[in-house]
Amino acid sequence: VQSALLSVDKSVFKKILFASKQIDESSDIDECVVDPVRSLCQSVVNKSVTYDGWWKVKFNAAAARTLMDIVSSDFDSLRFVNDIMTDIREEAAEYLMTLPSQIDAKSRQGDSPNNSSHSKEHLDSWLLDRFYFDQPDKSTNSAVESVCYLKEEAKDGDSKVQYRYGLEVLSTISVMKSTDILCESSRVVENMLVSESSGNTPFHCAASWAVACLYLDAFCIKIAKLKASFEDKSENCLSPQRQLSYISASPSDDALESDLSMSLAHLSSKFAIAMLDEVESSETGKGDAPTHGSVVGLIGKAAFPCVCEVSSSFSYLFTGRSSVLSEGIQWQSLYLVVVGKWAVLAEPERGGTGGEGRVITSCRLSCLALRRDTSSQANNNSPARRLLVAHASLDPHLPGLFSLDASSSRRSNSRRGPSLGPDGRPSVRLTRSRMDLWFEDSNAAGHAYKVLSSKIAKARAKRGGNIKAALLAR
């Protein structure tokens, strides 16, 4: 269809597709147009199923462009498309909500019903948050990293520029490419199976739905804005349109800028805030991060004694009174303590009773992930056991004691700003880092893992709950 649109004038193609549509401003969409338009809407979301029964989905930006090219100048058709795409967006969101329980049930096959590391209360929202922020595998970006940094400004240049999160929801396809698609066989079954070697297929599929919901949200915003421009027109002129572009885009001619603006759409404010706003407002200031060098109470809090290896680049953080040098490696005694929504590593107080510690570094619980290190049990004769701590955040600055993960996108840590994704666009990128914490024995490590994992799950479930509310918003 898009090849035909590129080959002839759009008005000619519309006359062919909507040949019997009555030219009557007071009438709704003609019955003969309903099926073609509905089919075009459904083609925007392409579904496939894996051999083991998991559904994948992909937003088809070329189909979305075809749909918009056909209906963008006809208000009745546009209104009809707005209703259909809203239904498709809501259906996709509702299906995404069913995946946490499906994946949980899959992971529990053969386990007893009570063998749960996270309560049911937080499970669904916690997994939803993981669908957006965790990598399906080391070579794949998380769903949230599909989002780009955009700027929006009026064409007249008089109004203030707004910065937004968005995506490219429309794209063109060449005649040659469309010919290749028509000549190849359509495959509905994906050649992807669940196995330890090939990765986590259910999570891959869930992440695909998370990405599709991002695109559908932005696409529906674009349709709604175009529909509103028809409703607000006066004297047969559309109200001044605001133009979208990538915030690092280089100057180009008006035609290219107009085409790019047509292709881009921003996310709904509620969705963007729920997913990407890491800074929560606090009138009392109690939610602020504990600062380096401040004193934190340990009594009455979840606090766990541990040690970590300290490189020379981080030695300035410590007083040096509780460190040990062994075989050329500096080891530092610490307390891992939870303070509100923060995980804090604190240096034991000097000559005290153990009731307070000096803050070395802190990071949001919602940005953390814990993993037991099974290799330390096999290769280490010492009773000491290690927990692997991973941190992922929109902030390009690494927390103290954390080192950049080798799988993380390489970008400057000196300033906040957009980074270029693999496609050269200024995309959201999570800065991933890691550190190792050692505990006295397996019991100490297991207890710390259990308590901290629960608190991390609750923190991530809170963000997941906000994402859920935004996805299901009518």
Salt bridges, closest charged atoms under 4 A:
ASP28 OD1 - ARG79 NH2 2.80
ASP69 OD1 - LYS10 NZ 3.37
ASP69 OD1 - ARG65 NE 3.27
ASP74 OD2 - LYS21 NZ 3.90
ASP76 OD1 - ARG79 NH2 3.29
GLU90 OE2 - ARG89 NH2 3.92
GLU90 OE1 - ARG474 NH1 2.49
GLU94 OE2 - ARG474 NH2 3.31
ASP104 OD1 - ARG108 NE 2.79
GLU121 OE1 - HIS122 NE2 3.93
ASP124 OD1 - LYS120 NZ 3.39
ASP129 OD2 - ARG460 NE 2.65
ASP129 OD1 - ARG463 NE 2.51
ASP134 OD2 - ARG130 NE 2.62
ASP134 OD1 - ARG460 NH2 2.91
ASP137 OD2 - HIS204 NE2 2.77
GLU145 OE1 - ARG432 NH2 2.82
GLU152 OE1 - ARG164 NE 2.74
GLU152 OE2 - LYS225 NZ 3.08
GLU152 OE1 - ARG242 NE 3.53
GLU168 OE1 - ARG425 NH2 2.77
GLU190 OE1 - ARG187 NH2 3.89
GLU231 OE2 - LYS227 NZ 3.14
ASP259 OD1 - ARG65 NH2 3.23
GLU280 OE1 - LYS341 NZ 3.38
GLU280 OE1 - LYS462 NZ 3.60
GLU347 OE1 - ARG358 NH1 3.14
ASP373 OD2 - ARG386 NH2 2.45
ASP395 OD1 - HIS397 ND1 2.93
ASP395 OD2 - ARG416 NH2 3.86
ASP423 OD2 - ARG425 NH1 3.25
ASP436 OD2 - ARG386 NH1 3.06
ASP436 OD1 - ARG434 NH2 2.84
